[in-house]
Amino acid sequence: MSDIFVSRLMTADPLTVSPDTFVEEAANVLQEEDIGSLLVAEDGDLVGILTTTDFVDIVAASKPKAETTVERYMSTDLTTVTAQITVEDAAELMIEEGIHHLPVVDDDGAAIGILTTTDLTNYVSNPELRSPA
């Protein structure tokens, strides 16, 4: 695992929304695309992440109003990695931070992918992914 890089497992070109996207629209994208998170970008800069867990908070607060934007619920204290980090280091970071979605950024901080616990599970389950390409 120490010689396999995140770039091999990440989902490239992740779906993004802007901070002013309505939560209803974001929820529809998550459902339609069958994904667990959306990266939030503004002017090309990664500013947050909205996950299905955030929607639990929205419902629990019982305050989902029409025209509520993603910005209200997105996480902004982001942990990110580059595509050149090893899968082992990424997995350890996800455990340390208690996160399930890890945005992958380029040298300028722009989102280029996302690594999820599902990607890591798939990696462990498929021996052919574990050999360096």
N, C-alpha and C positions, 0 to 999 in steps of 0.2 A: 504494500500500500504506500510505502514511502517513495516509490518512483512513479506513481501515477498522479497526474495533475488534475486539478479541478476542471480545467478546460475540457477534459475528456468526458466528464459526467454531467456538467452543467447544462441546463436548458438555455440555449443561445437565443438572443433576441426576445427576452421576456416581455410579456405584455405590460404596458405602463399606462397610468392615468395621471391626470394633473391634480393638484390639491383641491381645485374647485369642481372636480367631478362629483356628482351627486352619489350618495351611498347606494341608492337604489340601482343606479346604472352600474356601479362597481359590483354589486351583488349579482346582477344579471350576467356580467362578463365572467365572474368566477364560476357561476353555474353553467353557462353556455360552453365555456372552454374546459370545464371540469378540472380546475386548478385550485390551489389553496392559498395563493397570494398574488397580489398585484404590486409592482413597484410604483412609487409615486415620484414623478419627475417634473421639474419646472425649468424651462429654458435649457433643457438638456442636462440639468444637474439632478442627481438622485437626492431627494429630500425626505423620503419616507417609504414605508412599506405598510400595506394593509393586508391582513390575513383573515382567514375564516375565524380565527380566535377573536379578532377584533369585533366581528359581527356578533359573537356571543356577548361581548360587553355592550354593544349597541342595544341588543334585545333585553339584556338584563337591566339596563338603565331605563328601559321602557320609554325612551324618549326619541325613537327614530321619527323624526318629523320629515315631511315632504321638503325637498330641497335642502337637506342637510348634506354638507360636503364631506368628502374623504378627509380633508385636512383636520377635521374635528376628532377623528378616531385613529388616524394613522400613527404608527410608531416613528419617531424621528431620531431616537438614540440608536442609530444603525451600527451594526457590526458588518463590515464588508471584507472581502478578500479579492485578490487578483487571480487571474486564471492560472498563474504559475505556481500557486501554493499547492502542496501535495494534498491528496485526499485525506491522508491520515491527519495532517495538521488541521484541515478544515473540519473534520469530524470532531477532533478534540476541542476546537474552538466552539463548535455548536453545542457540545456537551457543557463546556465551561460557562457559556453564556445562556444556556437553557433555551436555545432557539431551534426552530424547525425549518427556517427559510433563510438562506445566506446569499445576499446579493453579491454578484461578481462584477467588479468594476475594472475599467482600463486605467492607464496611468493618469488620466485627467479626471478620474472619478465618475465617468459616465458609465451607466449600467450596460453591461454586455451579456449578462446571463444571470442565472439563479441556480443555486444548489439547494436541494431539499433533502429531508430525511428519507423521502421516497426514493430519490436518486441513490442515496447511500445504501438503502435496503436492496435496491436492484443491483447495485455493484457487488454487494456481498453474496447475493443469490446467483449471480452469473459468473462463473469462473473465467469465461472468455473476456470479460471486461477487466479482469485483474492482471492480465499480462500486458506489458508495455507495447504500445503500437509501433 
